[in-house]
Each structure stands twice: as C-alpha cells, then as structure tokens.
Amino acid sequence: MKRIALTVGDPAGIGPEIVLRALASPERPVARYVVYGPRAAVDERVERFGLRPLAALDVGVEDIALETPVAWGRTSAAGGASAAQAVLRAARDAMAGRVDALVTAPLNKESLRAAGHPWPGHTELLADAAGVPDVVMMFVGGSLRVALLTIHRSLRSVPDALTVDGVLRVGRVVAREMGRYGGAGPLAFCGLNPHAGEAGLFGDEEQRVLSPAIATLRGEGIDALGPFPADSVFVKASQGAYGAVIACYHDQGLIPVKLASFGHAVNVTLGLPFVRTSVDHGTGFDIVEKGVAEEGSLLAAMRLAVEVA
C-alpha cells in the first residue's frame, strides 16, 4: 500500500479543514496517510465544525508546533513558518523513501514572506528542498494538461523572462514526464502576444524566442508545435489534439484549466525526485470561518498521487 504525505498548508486557511474532510470522505483513495502540520490547528477545525478527529481517521501525524497561535483568515509569520516546515519535513521523508508521494494543501505567499522565507510558493520551495534546478508547474484538469514557462511574477516582467534556454528546459521536462499524468501527443506552445504575434506585428517574442526553441526541441525528437494563438489552442487541447499545452505565463494557462475543472484540477510539480500533487485553489482566508470549504480538488490530488506513485 502506498504511503502518502499530506501537508495541511497554512494553518490560518482552509487547509486543515479540507484535509479532515478528504480523509473522512468515502472517496478517499486507498493508501497510508501521514498528516504533516500543527495538530492544534487541525483539532480546532474538529471542534468548531464537528469533523471527525485525526485519531478516528487511521492516519499518522507529524506534528509541527506553532511558534504562536494564529488567527484564522490572517497572514502571519507563525503560520508561514509552520507551513514551510511541514513541507520541508515531508519532502525530506519523500527523498528518504519513507513516503511514496507528497500531497499539499495551499500555502499563503504573504505568510511565507513574513516568516522570512524567499520562496513564492510550493514549486520553488520544493525545488530547493530537493536540490533540483529544473522543475515545472503543470496543472491536470479533465482533458487538459497545462505547464507554465513562467510562474509567480508580474505580467510586466514576463517578456523579459522568456528565454530560449527557459523554453527548452520546460519543454524537455514536460516531454519526459507528462505521460505519467495521462498526457499523450504533441506539446503545443502558446504564443505570448495576440494572434501569436501576427508575424511580428504585435511583438517579436514568438519569432525571437519561442520558434527557435521549438525548432531545437523538434531537432531533439520532441514533438513540439507552435507557437499558437492562446485564444484557440486550449479548445483543440481539450479535444485531445495535444498531450500538453505550455503557456507563457500564470494566468494564460490557469484560466482555461480552472474554467474547465475548478475544484477538481490538480497542481503537479514535474522534475522532482518524488511525486508531488496539490490543489488548484488558495488558502481561502475569506471562507475559513464558515466551514464550507470543499475537498474535491484535494481528493483529486490524492487520487493522482496514489496512481502515479
């Protein structure tokens, strides 16, 4: 039976609640689960919302004590420190073979920064923890598999961040690993500009960066196509024309995935020496007091982790 590490994310958010709901669900995938995070925060949800306690859910627990109590729905250094420590400990256990995969509930980027950590999210944190330079964020939702050339940066900075080497790095990782996540077929690259630049009329990134990189990938035997206008490529991808789409920036790729599969899509980190999946949503600070957080995306992440592991 597979052993799955399950981190609760930022303790001020909905992570502890959705972890409890997912573990108590009849749709819970068969595996041995170990929960990483502050037990006190999880127990608070049990008491407030009448959920089943961890002791009744047949799971292991790696308690990450909070430095100070955290207020629900608010950023804090204590919350960011606890959340990061849980992920780092789970990653060490994955690299040591003590668990077969890592499933993560959402972090809060402001809390991470308040705790003094440099990472803007899980992807960068896990790359550092594993000591690997080439990691890629990919989302799996329904028939779509969408990877990103750039991740957490301002829209203004994206064009300068697109490089031939960067496109090659992402394309190679996705081509190597997408099959594990159900992707079969060519890689389709999105253009950065409207109409994929319209032969340079609306920008030259397609001609200067994307097209040369795609040609190199094809020379390496990778079935890479594009760059295509982003406003149409996802339609064909959803119909099975491509194994994965590679988008230039965060929202270009995530809007179609979330439109098609929000609440059931899965965030995957490619390039790690272990399987890592996560939810397609954030910490839900606006709903944490209501007890209405849904566990669908976390269950999907757990299913995919068990299948791939």
Protein Blocks (a to p, Z undefined) as FASTA:
>chain_A
ZZddddebjaklmmlmmmmmmmmpmklccdddddeddfklmmmmmmmnopacfklnopad
dddddfbdcdehiacfklmmmmmmmmmmmmmmmmnopagbdcdddddfklmmmnopabfb
fklmmmmmnopabdcddddehjbccddfbfcdcfklmmmmpcfklmmmmmmmmmmmmmmn
opacddddddfbghhlnnolnojklmmmmmmmmmmmmmnopacedjddfklmmmmmmnop
afbdcdfbfklmmmmmmmmmgoiaccddehiabdcdddfbdehlmmmmnopacfklmmmm
mmmmmmmZZ
